[in-house]
Structure formats: C-alpha cells, structure tokens
Amino acid sequence: MIKDKEAFQRLSFLYQAAHCVLAQNPENQELARFYCHTQNSISRRLVLRQDPSVKRTICKSCFSLLVPGVNSTVRQRRRRNQRWTVVRCLTCGLTKRFLSNPDYKLWSEQPEALLENQTLASEGTKGQTPSPMQPSLKASATEKAAGLTAKPRGHPASEEAAVGTESREKGPSGK
C-alpha cells in the first residue's frame, strides 16, 4: 500500500496538466508555471519525494516546465573528459547540468536505497560479532564505571588560569 496515494495522484495530474497546457498552446506558460508551482508546494508541504525525472523537467527558480524548444534549450558539453547535458531555462536563465554517463545510477534507483533491502541488511548483521573498529557497548559502559574514560580537555587559557589561581592561593612559598 502506498502512503499518500491520493497526493501522488494529484501531483501526477498537475504535472500532466502542465504538459497538456503547453502542448495545446505554448503561449500558456503562466498557467503551466502555476501548475508546477502548486505541485512543488504540495510535495514540500506533505514531504513527498518526487521522481528525479520529474524534478529535472521543472525549473527550480521560476517553476517553468522545461520543454526543449519551447521554453528551454538543451546542449551536450564535454568537460573534464565527461559528457554533460546542459539545460537552460529561457524564462529566468537558470542553467542545470546533468552528467551524461549511461552507466550512472541515481541513489534512488540502486538496490541499496530500497527500504526492504536495508532492513534485510541490518538483520544480517545482528548475529555477527562487532568489528574491531567499533567498540562494544558493554566495554564502554564498564570503562565509564571504572572511570577509565579520558576527561575532555578544556581551553588551554582556562587551564593556565586555573593553575595561576592555585599558585596564588598557596602563596609564594608554595605552602
């Protein structure tokens, strides 16, 4: 079952409506911007993650729907031996760059990102012994009880001031 299924349906409807408005008449950019702005505000208010393919087609600055040839330009650039797709919004001038690596996968598309796989991985580590790099909780609790933990050091100037007050109290002879 999908949480907030109705909200996702509404977001999808607004996105499709913005596309339809621009397809029928490219002069209706203000209406498409209104739909995209409403979609963004709903997803932010309900804390819903939109698909990266949807987010890439909406300008972050003016909320225009980025349709190549209508209100955006798309160029391929080579920089540092990598290919980049550069999308420029013609309404506000904002430029977005995306890496054009066919082998690259977004985090949301990787199997480790799925919640089901994360819970399976955490269950698999329950029966294992802790690694030597990670201190066990029992050891740290016994160290605290025995007083073996190091005290945090304060600022050097405050330590010098504390030493200076002790010497003044004892007097010049040190008694």
ZAPA-777951 format. One line per field, with one value per residue (C-alpha): z negated, y, x negated; residue in one letter; residue number from 1. Coordinates in steps of 0.02 Angstrom, whole numbers, plus 50000, padded with zeros to 5 digits. Example, Ala and Ser with C-alpha at 12.3 -4.5 7.8 and 13.67 -1.06 7.14 Angstrom:
REM ZAPA-777951
pz [49610, 49643]
py [49775, 49947]
px [49385, 49316]
code [A, S]
pos [1, 2]
REM end
This chain:
REM ZAPA-777951
pz [50000, 50048, 49918, 49980, 50141, 50171, 50151, 50280, 50398, 50377, 50410, 50566, 50625, 50604, 50698, 50841, 50845, 50863, 51009, 51093, 51075, 51158, 51294, 51343, 51338, 51299, 51251, 51092, 50996, 50846, 50820, 50834, 50709, 50589, 50603, 50573, 50426, 50348, 50375, 50290, 50142, 50113, 50118, 49996, 49877, 49870, 49875, 50029, 50139, 50323, 50454, 50517, 50696, 50645, 50543, 50689, 50803, 50685, 50662, 50479, 50494, 50589, 50587, 50777, 50859, 50959, 51133, 51256, 51397, 51311, 51156, 51133, 51229, 51212, 51257, 51241, 51175, 51142, 50987, 50896, 51009, 50961, 51057, 50979, 51029, 51001, 50988, 50987, 50942, 51066, 50941, 50799, 50869, 50739, 50801, 50744, 50782, 50779, 50805, 50964, 50906, 50964, 50826, 50687, 50575, 50458, 50274, 50281, 50422, 50332, 50239, 50075, 50072, 50055, 49879, 49893, 49934, 49791, 49662, 49730, 49718, 49539, 49488, 49564, 49453, 49290, 49267, 49312, 49187, 49184, 49289, 49200, 49266, 49172, 48982, 48899, 48788, 48639, 48644, 48648, 48503, 48396, 48438, 48383, 48222, 48185, 48229, 48370, 48494, 48528, 48471, 48608, 48602, 48591, 48673, 48636, 48575, 48447, 48385, 48364, 48268, 48153, 48121, 48087, 47956, 47866, 47853, 47786, 47650, 47590, 47584, 47643, 47532, 47602, 47428]
py [50000, 50171, 50308, 50465, 50384, 50523, 50655, 50567, 50557, 50744, 50780, 50672, 50761, 50933, 50879, 50806, 50960, 51072, 50965, 50970, 51159, 51187, 51059, 51143, 51321, 51365, 51541, 51473, 51465, 51558, 51426, 51286, 51378, 51390, 51202, 51162, 51284, 51204, 51032, 51084, 51166, 51011, 50894, 51006, 51025, 50838, 50793, 50682, 50640, 50667, 50560, 50636, 50631, 50746, 50862, 50881, 50947, 51087, 51246, 51271, 51459, 51505, 51335, 51332, 51164, 51139, 51084, 51086, 51209, 51293, 51373, 51287, 51241, 51076, 51060, 50924, 50981, 50896, 50949, 50860, 50707, 50689, 50725, 50841, 50885, 51071, 51130, 51318, 51394, 51533, 51614, 51652, 51597, 51462, 51328, 51146, 51021, 50832, 50702, 50602, 50438, 50290, 50178, 50302, 50260, 50380, 50332, 50305, 50178, 50074, 49917, 49978, 50126, 50019, 50006, 49818, 49789, 49900, 49802, 49637, 49703, 49761, 49592, 49502, 49599, 49559, 49388, 49447, 49498, 49682, 49731, 49783, 49960, 49979, 49975, 49867, 49949, 49837, 49884, 50070, 50051, 49959, 50087, 50227, 50136, 50109, 50290, 50242, 50366, 50518, 50683, 50812, 50947, 51125, 51277, 51299, 51477, 51419, 51283, 51412, 51524, 51380, 51343, 51528, 51537, 51382, 51457, 51621, 51530, 51435, 51591, 51621, 51485, 51352, 51307]
px [50000, 49934, 49937, 50025, 50083, 50209, 50073, 49963, 50112, 50140, 49956, 49963, 50120, 50041, 49885, 49987, 50098, 49946, 49886, 50057, 50073, 49903, 49939, 50102, 50037, 49855, 49910, 49993, 49830, 49901, 50036, 49907, 49796, 49944, 49974, 49790, 49780, 49935, 49860, 49698, 49786, 49894, 49745, 49648, 49795, 49830, 49643, 49659, 49512, 49539, 49454, 49290, 49353, 49497, 49386, 49264, 49402, 49456, 49353, 49306, 49308, 49466, 49558, 49573, 49598, 49438, 49492, 49346, 49376, 49524, 49450, 49281, 49126, 49033, 48850, 48719, 48550, 48385, 48293, 48152, 48170, 48353, 48512, 48638, 48816, 48844, 49025, 49057, 49225, 49269, 49389, 49267, 49098, 49062, 48941, 48943, 48806, 48828, 48694, 48725, 48650, 48756, 48683, 48726, 48873, 48959, 48962, 49149, 49125, 48994, 49049, 48968, 49087, 49243, 49308, 49338, 49155, 49096, 49196, 49129, 48951, 48975, 49048, 48899, 48778, 48870, 48789, 48614, 48484, 48438, 48289, 48129, 48151, 48316, 48306, 48437, 48566, 48526, 48342, 48381, 48504, 48377, 48243, 48359, 48400, 48216, 48175, 48057, 48126, 48021, 48089, 48112, 47982, 48037, 47964, 47776, 47803, 47932, 47812, 47674, 47794, 47840, 47655, 47622, 47760, 47694, 47520, 47590, 47688, 47537, 47432, 47253, 47179, 47298, 47370]
code [M, I, K, D, K, E, A, F, Q, R, L, S, F, L, Y, Q, A, A, H, C, V, L, A, Q, N, P, E, N, Q, E, L, A, R, F, Y, C, H, T, Q, N, S, I, S, R, R, L, V, L, R, Q, D, P, S, V, K, R, T, I, C, K, S, C, F, S, L, L, V, P, G, V, N, S, T, V, R, Q, R, R, R, R, N, Q, R, W, T, V, V, R, C, L, T, C, G, L, T, K, R, F, L, S, N, P, D, Y, K, L, W, S, E, Q, P, E, A, L, L, E, N, Q, T, L, A, S, E, G, T, K, G, Q, T, P, S, P, M, Q, P, S, L, K, A, S, A, T, E, K, A, A, G, L, T, A, K, P, R, G, H, P, A, S, E, E, A, A, V, G, T, E, S, R, E, K, G, P, S, G, K]
pos [1, 2, 3, 4, 5, 6, 7, 8, 9, 10, 11, 12, 13, 14, 15, 16, 17, 18, 19, 20, 21, 22, 23, 24, 25, 26, 27, 28, 29, 30, 31, 32, 33, 34, 35, 36, 37, 38, 39, 40, 41, 42, 43, 44, 45, 46, 47, 48, 49, 50, 51, 52, 53, 54, 55, 56, 57, 58, 59, 60, 61, 62, 63, 64, 65, 66, 67, 68, 69, 70, 71, 72, 73, 74, 75, 76, 77, 78, 79, 80, 81, 82, 83, 84, 85, 86, 87, 88, 89, 90, 91, 92, 93, 94, 95, 96, 97, 98, 99, 100, 101, 102, 103, 104, 105, 106, 107, 108, 109, 110, 111, 112, 113, 114, 115, 116, 117, 118, 119, 120, 121, 122, 123, 124, 125, 126, 127, 128, 129, 130, 131, 132, 133, 134, 135, 136, 137, 138, 139, 140, 141, 142, 143, 144, 145, 146, 147, 148, 149, 150, 151, 152, 153, 154, 155, 156, 157, 158, 159, 160, 161, 162, 163, 164, 165, 166, 167, 168, 169, 170, 171, 172, 173, 174, 175]
REM end
